[in-house]
């Protein structure tokens, strides 16, 4: 959409090659283990959940579940989504790159929000991108930590929240 890659020369050939390789691997492996050929489980799941609309058989959540519940819990560190991501978006130096990363991720979540059945595992793929954008905001704070008292306090908050998130992760791992 931004014209940085050629649709005809790069995007479509890469997509076709990815589909051929991906289908070849998943159909052959799953068909072998399930002893049913051809078996394409991703297609079967897509048809069942979206076309037949049976995903609601497994439970229903409101449309905002991913944004209000799943994403904050997956990021675990509240400073990342309360401070660092917004800072990366308002900062002129990181805004364009952050938007380039965030817009497709949020569009992906918005599309999944239409389905009635929601689970965090459906959107886990967005976490590295959100973490990258949060890192841009955290970097902005950290590189300015010696300039003002506010940046020093924010930097201390970053360190403390990271340590608390690490402890929380260890606790969840133990559980």
C-alpha positions in Angstrom: 0.0 0.0 0.0 2.9 2.4 0.6 4.6 1.6 -2.6 7.9 0.4 -1.1 7.6 -3.1 -2.6 6.5 -4.0 -6.1 3.2 -5.9 -6.0 3.8 -7.7 -9.3 7.6 -8.4 -8.9 7.9 -9.1 -5.2 4.7 -9.4 -3.2 2.7 -11.8 -5.4 5.6 -14.2 -6.2 6.6 -14.3 -2.5 2.9 -15.0 -1.6 2.5 -17.7 -4.2 5.8 -19.4 -3.1 4.8 -19.2 0.5 1.4 -20.7 -0.2 2.9 -23.6 -2.2 5.6 -24.4 0.4 3.2 -23.9 3.4 0.4 -26.0 1.8 2.9 -28.7 0.7 4.3 -29.1 4.2 1.0 -28.8 6.2 -1.1 -31.0 3.9 1.6 -33.7 3.6 2.4 -33.8 7.3 -1.2 -33.7 8.6 -2.4 -36.1 6.0 0.3 -38.6 7.0 -0.4 -38.4 10.7 -4.2 -38.4 10.4 -4.1 -41.0 7.6 -6.5 -39.0 5.5 -5.5 -37.5 2.2 -5.7 -34.6 1.4 -6.1 -33.0 4.8 -5.7 -29.3 5.3 -6.6 -28.6 8.9 -6.3 -24.8 8.6 -8.9 -24.7 5.8 -11.2 -27.1 7.8 -10.9 -24.8 10.8 -11.6 -21.7 8.7 -14.7 -23.2 7.1 -16.0 -24.4 10.5 -15.4 -21.2 12.4 -16.1 -18.5 9.9 -18.1 -19.8 7.0 -20.3 -22.1 9.0 -20.2 -19.7 11.9 -19.8 -22.5 14.5 -17.0 -20.8 16.5 -19.6 -19.5 18.9 -20.2 -23.2 19.9 -17.0 -22.8 22.0 -18.1 -19.6 23.8 -18.7 -16.0 22.9 -16.9 -12.8 24.0 -17.7 -9.2 23.3 -16.1 -7.5 20.3 -13.7 -5.5 22.5 -12.3 -8.6 24.3 -8.9 -8.5 22.5 -8.3 -4.8 23.1 -9.6 -4.6 26.7 -8.5 -8.0 28.0 -6.2 -10.1 25.9 -3.7 -7.6 24.6 -3.1 -6.0 28.1 -2.7 -9.4 29.6 -0.4 -10.6 26.9 1.9 -7.6 27.2 1.9 -8.1 31.0 3.9 -4.9 31.6 1.3 -2.1 31.8 3.9 0.6 31.2 4.4 -0.8 27.7 0.8 -0.2 26.6 0.0 2.8 28.9 3.1 4.8 28.3 5.6 3.4 25.8 3.4 2.7 22.8 1.5 6.0 23.1 4.9 7.8 23.4 6.2 6.1 20.3 3.1 7.3 18.4 3.3 10.9 19.5 7.0 11.3 19.1 7.8 12.6 15.7 11.0 10.5 15.4 9.3 7.2 15.9 5.7 7.9 14.8 6.0 6.8 11.1 7.7 3.5 11.9 5.4 2.8 14.8 2.3 3.4 12.7 3.8 1.2 9.9 4.0 -1.6 12.5 0.8 -0.9 14.4 -1.8 -0.4 11.7 -1.5 -3.9 10.2 -1.4 -5.5 13.7 -4.5 -3.6 14.9 -6.3 -4.3 11.6 -5.6 -8.0 12.2 -7.1 -7.8 15.7 -10.0 -5.8 14.5 -10.8 -8.5 11.9 -10.6 -11.2 14.5 -12.8 -9.2 16.8 -15.7 -9.7 14.4 -15.7 -13.5 15.2 -17.8 -14.3 18.2 -15.3 -16.8 19.8 -12.1 -15.2 21.0 -9.0 -16.6 22.5 -5.6 -15.0 23.1 -3.9 -17.7 21.0 -5.5 -16.3 17.9 -3.7 -12.9 18.2 -0.5 -13.9 19.9 1.4 -13.1 16.7 1.0 -9.3 17.3 3.0 -9.3 20.5 6.5 -9.0 18.9 5.3 -6.0 16.9 3.7 -4.3 19.9 6.8 -5.0 21.9 8.9 -3.4 19.2 6.8 -0.3 19.2 6.9 -0.1 23.0 10.7 -0.5 22.8 10.8 2.7 20.6 8.9 4.6 23.3 11.1 3.1 26.1 14.2 4.0 24.1 13.0 7.6 23.9 12.7 7.8 27.6 15.9 5.9 28.4 18.2 8.0 26.2 16.9 11.2 27.9 17.2 9.9 31.5 20.0 12.4 32.3 18.1 15.4 31.0 15.3 16.0 33.5 13.9 14.6 36.7 10.8 13.4 34.9 12.9 11.3 32.5 14.9 9.9 35.4 11.7 8.9 37.2 10.3 7.4 34.0 13.5 5.5 33.5 13.3 4.2 37.0 9.7 3.2 36.3 10.8 1.3 33.2 13.4 -0.7 35.1 11.1 -1.4 38.0 8.2 -2.5 35.7 10.5 -4.7 33.7 11.7 -6.4 36.8 8.2 -6.8 38.1 7.0 -8.2 34.8 9.9 -10.7 34.9 8.9 -11.7 38.4 5.3 -12.0 37.2 6.3 -14.1 34.3 8.3 -16.4 36.6 5.3 -16.7 38.9 3.0 -17.6 35.9 5.6 -20.1 34.7 5.7 -21.7 38.1 1.9 -21.9 38.2 
